[in-house]
Amino acid sequence: MKIYVGNMSFDTEESDLRKAFEEHGSVDSVAIITDRDTGRSKGFGFVEMSNDTEAQTAIDSMNDKELMGRTLKVNKARPRNDSRGGGGGGGGGRGGFGRGY
């Protein structure tokens, strides 16, 4: 299960997050999302745990828990793509073609 972890301290490192979640089970991967221009943490990340029971225990235990001076917001990660489909975004249009009928 992929777990979203928000409201993290900008100083939190992947090893800090891994250690905190390993108290609740086996952690497969940890990723802290960073700004591509500055490399600075955006204050959120993801933890992946293959055992759903352990993952749910981690969510229940870690949500609203303080880590490095910040109260975490932890929940099951939602899928990245939205309901509009079509994938990748971008492109823009040339205006109006096929609209208004």
N, C-alpha and C positions, 0 to 999 in steps of 0.2 A: 504494500500500500504506500502510495506517495502522500507525504504529509507536508502541508504548508506551515511555515513558521514565520510569523510576522512580528513587527514591533521590536526587532532585535537591536541591541546596541551596535553602532557602526564599528565597534572594536571587536565584536564577536568573530572568532575564526572558526573554520570548519572543525578543527579538533575540539574546540569548546562545545560546539553543538553536538558532535558525535558522542562525546563523553556524557553529556546530559541525557541523551536519548538511550545510550547503551545501558543505563540503569534500569530500563524497562524492557530490554530485549536486544536481539541481534540487529544491527544497523548495516544495511547493504551499501548505502551511499549517502553522502551529504554534499549539498551544493549551496553556497551563499551567492546570491545574485549581485553582480557588481556593475557599476556604470562602465560602459565600454570606452568612454573617453578618459575618465579619471582613474578607473580601476578601484574606486571607492565603493564600499558596500552600499547597497540600496536599502538595507535594514530588513531584508527578508530572505528566506531561502527555503530549501526543501530537504526533507529527510526521507529516505526510502527504506522500508522494513518489509521483508517478505512474509513474515508471520502476521496475519491480520489481527489476531487476538492481542499480540504484543503491541502492534501499532495502535490499536484502539486504547489499550492501557496507557501507552505513551501520550496519546492525545488527551485523554482524560486527566492524566497527572500533570502534564506540562502546560496545558492551557491556563492562562492567568497566573502562571508561576513566574517569579522573578529570576532573571538570568543576567548577570553583569549590569545590574541597576535598571533593567527595563522589564516590564510585565509583558510576557509573551502572549501572542494570539496564535493558537495552534488548532488546526482542523484538517480534515481530509482534503487533499488538494483536488480542485475541480479540473476537468479537462481544459487544456489550453485553447482549443478551437471553439469558436462560438457557434450558435445555431444557424447562422447564415450560410455556413458551408463555404465551399470555394477555396479554402486554404489561404495561403500566403499574403493576402491583402495587396496593397500597392497598385501601381498601374494607372490609376485615375481613368478618366474617360475622355471622349471628345465632345462631351456635352450632348444631352438630349436624344441621341439615337435610340429609337425603340421605346421612347417614353411618351406618356400622355395619351395613350390609345384607350 
